[in-house]
Amino acid sequence: MTSRKIEIWVGFFIAAAIAAFFMLAMSVSNISSYGGGEQYTIKARFDNVGGLKVRSPVSAGGVRIGRVTEIEYSSETYEAIVSMAIEVQYNKFPLDTAASILTSGLLGEQFVGFEPGAEEDYLKEGDTIDLTQSALVLEQIIGQFLYSQADDEE
């Protein structure tokens, strides 16, 4: 009878561990916070999106206001076009809002950050943000630094 109780307790703890790992995986992948309420879509054009991915956060003032839904390349303008789904409750961004690709922490994930402008009209469904700042690519920065060091030695 005692071995049967031990087997039941071991089974219970294994089930609890599996549930805990599942919750951790959902938390890390941000799938649990994806979707939800009503959203509107806006786009932004960037020269370089770096490591930005679909489902990356879109934030303003450190608050997540939406998600990246699509990243595509335009053969006409030679730019990356990033589509973002913004929650309807955050529908008061001026037309001259700036979008930047930022990195959370030193080696963290990349996200789109909004910096509101001063226009009186607001972005609406289907609008495109014109003021953008592309991702900083570490390889390019190091290359520029090394190139400038080589010029200084001459």
Backbone as numpy.savetxt, mean C-alpha at the origin, in Angstrom:
# Nx Ny Nz CAx CAy CAz Cx Cy Cz
-8.28 -44.57 31.08 -9.11 -43.38 31.08 -8.24 -42.12 31.08
-7.11 -42.16 31.79 -6.23 -41.00 31.85 -5.60 -40.72 30.49
-5.22 -41.75 29.76 -4.61 -41.54 28.44 -5.64 -40.94 27.48
-6.90 -41.28 27.64 -7.96 -40.71 26.79 -8.10 -39.21 27.06
-8.02 -38.77 28.32 -8.09 -37.35 28.67 -6.90 -36.61 28.09
-5.73 -37.20 28.18 -4.53 -36.57 27.62 -4.66 -36.40 26.12
-5.18 -37.42 25.45 -5.37 -37.33 24.01 -6.35 -36.21 23.64
-7.40 -36.06 24.43 -8.38 -34.99 24.18 -7.74 -33.62 24.38
-6.97 -33.47 25.45 -6.29 -32.19 25.71 -5.25 -31.88 24.63
-4.51 -32.85 24.19 -3.53 -32.63 23.11 -4.25 -32.21 21.83
-5.34 -32.87 21.53 -6.14 -32.49 20.35 -6.67 -31.08 20.45
-7.13 -30.70 21.65 -7.63 -29.34 21.88 -6.53 -28.31 21.65
-5.33 -28.54 22.18 -4.22 -27.60 22.03 -3.74 -27.52 20.58
-3.77 -28.63 19.88 -3.38 -28.61 18.46 -4.39 -27.79 17.66
-5.68 -27.97 17.94 -6.71 -27.19 17.25 -6.57 -25.69 17.57
-6.26 -25.37 18.82 -6.05 -23.98 19.21 -4.83 -23.39 18.50
-3.77 -24.18 18.37 -2.56 -23.70 17.69 -2.85 -23.45 16.21
-3.59 -24.33 15.57 -3.94 -24.14 14.16 -4.78 -22.88 13.99
-5.74 -22.65 14.89 -6.57 -21.45 14.83 -5.71 -20.19 15.03
-4.75 -20.26 15.95 -3.87 -19.11 16.20 -3.01 -18.81 14.97
-2.47 -19.83 14.31 -1.67 -19.63 13.10 -2.52 -19.06 11.97
-3.76 -19.50 11.86 -4.66 -18.98 10.84 -4.93 -17.50 11.09
-5.20 -17.12 12.33 -5.44 -15.71 12.67 -4.20 -14.86 12.39
-3.03 -15.39 12.70 -1.78 -14.68 12.43 -1.60 -14.49 10.93
-1.85 -15.51 10.14 -1.71 -15.41 8.69 -2.68 -14.37 8.13
-3.90 -14.34 8.61 -4.88 -13.36 8.14 -4.46 -11.94 8.53
-3.90 -11.80 9.70 -3.46 -10.48 10.16 -2.28 -9.98 9.34
-1.32 -10.84 9.06 -0.13 -10.44 8.31 -0.48 -10.13 6.86
-1.37 -10.90 6.26 -1.70 -10.71 4.85 -2.71 -9.60 4.60
-3.29 -9.04 5.62 -4.29 -7.97 5.53 -5.53 -8.38 4.76
-5.77 -9.66 4.60 -6.96 -10.10 3.89 -8.21 -9.83 4.72
-8.10 -9.92 6.02 -9.27 -9.73 6.86 -9.81 -8.31 6.80
-8.95 -7.33 6.48 -9.42 -5.94 6.43 -9.68 -5.49 5.01
-9.69 -6.42 4.06 -9.90 -6.07 2.66 -11.39 -6.06 2.36
-11.81 -5.10 1.54 -13.22 -5.01 1.18 -14.02 -4.32 2.26
-15.28 -4.59 2.30 -16.09 -3.99 3.34 -17.14 -3.08 2.76
-17.07 -1.80 3.12 -18.10 -0.84 2.75 -17.95 -0.31 1.33
-18.69 0.77 1.08 -18.68 1.38 -0.24 -17.36 2.08 -0.49
-16.93 2.05 -1.76 -15.66 2.65 -2.14 -15.82 3.37 -3.47
-14.90 4.31 -3.72 -14.82 4.93 -5.04 -13.39 4.79 -5.53
-13.21 4.77 -6.85 -11.91 4.49 -7.45 -11.30 5.77 -8.01
-10.03 5.99 -7.70 -9.26 7.06 -8.31 -7.94 6.48 -8.79
-7.28 7.18 -9.68 -6.03 6.70 -10.26 -4.93 7.73 -10.06
-3.69 7.26 -10.14 -2.52 8.13 -10.09 -1.46 7.56 -11.02
-0.68 8.44 -11.65 0.38 8.02 -12.56 1.73 8.24 -11.90
2.57 7.20 -11.92 3.89 7.27 -11.32 4.94 6.85 -12.34
6.13 7.45 -12.26 7.25 7.03 -13.11 7.76 5.66 -12.67
7.76 5.42 -11.35 8.28 4.16 -10.82 7.50 3.82 -9.56
6.92 2.62 -9.50 6.15 2.21 -8.34 6.98 1.39 -7.35
8.23 1.10 -7.68 9.08 0.33 -6.77 8.47 -1.02 -6.44
8.32 -1.32 -5.16 7.77 -2.59 -4.71 6.30 -2.52 -4.32
5.59 -1.49 -4.80 4.17 -1.38 -4.49 3.42 -2.56 -5.08
2.46 -3.07 -4.34 1.71 -4.26 -4.76 0.21 -3.99 -4.69
-0.55 -4.81 -5.40 -2.00 -4.77 -5.27 -2.34 -5.13 -3.81
-3.32 -4.47 -3.25 -3.75 -4.58 -1.85 -2.85 -3.82 -0.88
-1.86 -3.06 -1.38 -1.07 -2.21 -0.50 -1.98 -1.11 0.04
-1.72 -0.64 1.26 -2.58 0.38 1.85 -2.43 1.74 1.16
-3.49 2.52 1.22 -3.48 3.93 0.85 -3.81 4.67 2.13
-2.97 5.63 2.50 -3.21 6.30 3.78 -3.05 7.81 3.64
-3.65 8.50 4.58 -3.54 9.96 4.70 -3.40 10.27 6.18
-2.35 10.96 6.53 -2.13 11.29 7.93 -1.93 10.07 8.80
-1.45 8.98 8.23 -1.21 7.75 9.00 -2.44 6.87 9.16
-3.57 7.27 8.58 -4.81 6.50 8.68 -5.07 5.80 7.35
-5.33 4.49 7.40 -5.62 3.75 6.17 -6.99 4.16 5.65
-7.01 4.67 4.41 -8.26 5.14 3.82 -8.70 4.29 2.64
-7.85 3.36 2.21 -8.20 2.52 1.07 -7.09 1.54 0.75
-7.19 0.96 -0.44 -6.23 -0.06 -0.90 -5.95 0.13 -2.39
-4.76 -0.30 -2.80 -4.41 -0.34 -4.21 -5.14 -1.54 -4.83
-5.86 -1.31 -5.93 -6.63 -2.39 -6.54 -6.00 -2.91 -7.83
-5.20 -2.06 -8.51 -4.63 -2.49 -9.78 -3.41 -1.63 -10.09
-2.40 -2.26 -10.68 -1.21 -1.55 -11.17 -0.99 -1.99 -12.61
-0.99 -1.03 -13.52 -0.77 -1.37 -14.92 0.20 -0.36 -15.55
0.72 -0.70 -16.71 1.71 0.13 -17.39 1.08 0.73 -18.63
1.27 2.03 -18.84 0.75 2.72 -20.01 1.85 2.82 -21.07
1.61 2.23 -22.22 2.58 2.28 -23.32 2.62 3.65 -23.97
1.57 4.45 -23.82 1.55 5.79 -24.41 2.37 6.78 -23.59
2.21 6.77 -22.28 2.90 7.75 -21.43 4.13 7.19 -20.74
4.36 5.88 -20.86 5.50 5.21 -20.23 5.49 5.40 -18.72
4.32 5.31 -18.13 4.15 5.45 -16.70 3.34 4.28 -16.15
3.48 4.06 -14.86 2.65 3.07 -14.18 1.38 3.78 -13.71
0.24 3.15 -13.94 -1.04 3.71 -13.51 -1.54 2.87 -12.34
-1.70 3.50 -11.20 -2.13 2.82 -9.98 -3.59 3.18 -9.71
-4.44 2.17 -9.66 -5.86 2.37 -9.32 -6.04 2.08 -7.84
-6.78 2.94 -7.16 -6.97 2.81 -5.72 -8.45 2.90 -5.37
-8.89 2.01 -4.50 -10.26 2.04 -3.98 -10.22 2.76 -2.64
-10.89 3.91 -2.57 -10.91 4.74 -1.37 -12.29 4.60 -0.73
-12.32 4.43 0.58 -13.59 4.29 1.28 -14.40 5.59 1.16
-15.70 5.45 0.98 -16.58 6.58 0.71 -16.56 7.61 1.85
-16.32 7.17 3.05 -16.30 8.13 4.17 -15.16 9.13 4.05
-14.16 8.82 3.20 -13.03 9.74 2.97 -13.15 10.34 1.57
-14.25 11.02 1.29 -14.51 11.55 -0.04 -14.26 13.05 -0.15
-13.51 13.63 0.76 -13.27 15.07 0.76 -11.81 15.41 0.48
-11.19 14.72 -0.49 -9.82 15.06 -0.87 -9.86 16.05 -2.02
-9.19 17.21 -1.87 -9.20 18.23 -2.92 -8.59 17.72 -4.22
-8.92 18.37 -5.34 -8.41 17.97 -6.65 -6.89 18.05 -6.73
-6.26 18.94 -5.96 -4.80 19.07 -6.02 -4.09 18.24 -4.95
-4.71 17.15 -4.53 -4.09 16.23 -3.59 -2.87 15.59 -4.24
-1.79 15.44 -3.47 -0.57 14.80 -3.98 -0.50 13.37 -3.46
-0.03 12.45 -4.30 0.13 11.05 -3.92 1.61 10.69 -4.02
2.13 10.02 -2.99 3.53 9.59 -2.96 3.59 8.13 -2.60
4.58 7.44 -3.13 4.82 6.06 -2.73 5.85 6.11 -1.62
5.46 5.65 -0.45 6.29 5.73 0.75 6.58 4.33 1.26
7.52 4.23 2.17 7.87 2.96 2.79 7.66 3.07 4.29
6.98 2.08 4.86 6.78 2.08 6.31 7.98 1.42 6.96
8.74 2.20 7.68 9.94 1.69 8.32 11.10 1.57 7.34
12.22 1.06 7.82 13.42 0.96 7.00 13.29 -0.09 5.91
12.76 -1.26 6.24 12.60 -2.33 5.26 11.14 -2.75 5.13
10.22 -1.87 5.48 8.80 -2.23 5.50 8.16 -2.21 4.13
6.86 -2.51 4.12 6.11 -2.54 2.87 5.89 -1.13 2.36
5.67 -1.02 1.06 5.40 0.28 0.46 3.91 0.53 0.42
3.53 1.81 0.49 2.13 2.20 0.47 2.01 3.55 -0.22
0.79 3.93 -0.58 0.54 5.22 -1.20 0.07 6.17 -0.10
0.74 7.31 0.00 0.37 8.32 0.98 -0.23 9.53 0.29
-1.33 10.04 0.81 -1.99 11.22 0.26 -1.61 12.44 1.10
-1.37 13.55 0.41 -1.16 14.84 1.05 -2.20 15.79 0.47
-3.25 16.13 1.23 -4.34 16.95 0.70 -3.86 18.34 0.28
-4.49 18.86 -0.77 -4.18 20.20 -1.26 -5.14 21.23 -0.71
-5.38 22.29 -1.50 -6.21 23.40 -1.01 -7.36 23.74 -1.94
-7.57 22.96 -3.00 -8.69 23.21 -3.92 -10.03 23.10 -3.19
-11.03 23.75 -3.76 -12.36 23.67 -3.16 -13.18 22.51 -3.71
-12.80 22.03 -4.92 -13.49 20.88 -5.50 -12.79 19.60 -5.06
-13.55 18.50 -4.99 -13.01 17.26 -4.46 -12.85 16.19 -5.54
-11.94 15.24 -5.29 -11.78 14.09 -6.17 -13.04 13.25 -6.11
-13.41 12.69 -7.26 -14.60 11.83 -7.30 -14.27 10.59 -8.12
-15.20 9.70 -8.23 -15.04 8.43 -8.95 -14.41 8.65 -10.32
-13.31 7.93 -10.59 -12.67 7.97 -11.90 -11.66 9.07 -12.11
-11.50 9.99 -11.16 -10.51 11.07 -11.31 -9.09 10.53 -11.22
-8.14 11.33 -11.74 -6.72 10.97 -11.70 -5.95 12.03 -10.94
-5.10 11.60 -10.04 -4.24 12.52 -9.28 -3.05 12.87 -10.16
-2.82 14.17 -10.35 -1.73 14.63 -11.22 -0.42 14.82 -10.48
-0.49 15.21 -9.23 0.73 15.47 -8.45 1.18 14.19 -7.76
2.24 13.58 -8.28 2.72 12.32 -7.71 4.22 12.36 -7.50
4.66 11.54 -6.55 6.09 11.35 -6.31 6.34 9.85 -6.29
7.22 9.40 -7.17 7.50 7.98 -7.32 8.27 7.44 -6.14
8.37 6.13 -6.11 9.11 5.44 -5.05 10.60 5.73 -5.18
11.27 5.80 -4.04 12.72 5.92 -4.03 13.29 4.52 -4.18
14.11 4.34 -5.19 14.71 3.03 -5.44 16.14 3.08 -4.91
16.44 2.22 -3.95 17.73 2.23 -3.27 18.89 2.08 -4.24
18.74 1.24 -5.25 19.82 1.03 -6.22 20.15 2.31 -6.97
19.13 3.11 -7.32 19.36 4.37 -8.02 20.06 5.38 -7.13
19.67 5.43 -5.87 20.30 6.37 -4.94 21.77 6.01 -4.74
22.06 4.74 -4.56 23.45 4.30 -4.39 24.24 4.59 -5.66
23.65 4.33 -6.82 24.32 4.61 -8.09 24.64 6.08 -8.26
23.70 6.95 -7.90 23.94 8.39 -7.99 25.05 8.81 -7.02
25.06 8.24 -5.84 26.09 8.56 -4.86 27.46 8.14 -5.37
27.57 6.92 -5.88 28.85 6.43 -6.40 29.30 7.24 -7.61
28.37 7.61 -8.47 28.70 8.41 -9.64 29.21 9.79 -9.22
28.59 10.38 -8.21 29.05 11.70 -7.74 30.40 11.60 -7.05
30.68 10.48 -6.38 31.99 10.27 -5.76 33.07 10.13 -6.83
32.76 9.45 -7.91 33.73 9.30 -9.00 34.02 10.64 -9.65
33.02 11.51 -9.79 33.25 12.84 -10.36 34.09 13.70 -9.45
33.93 13.55 -8.13 34.70 14.35 -7.17 36.18 13.99 -7.20
36.50 12.73 -7.50 37.90 12.30 -7.52 38.65 12.82 -8.73
37.95 13.18 -9.80 38.61 13.66 -11.02 39.03 15.08 -10.92
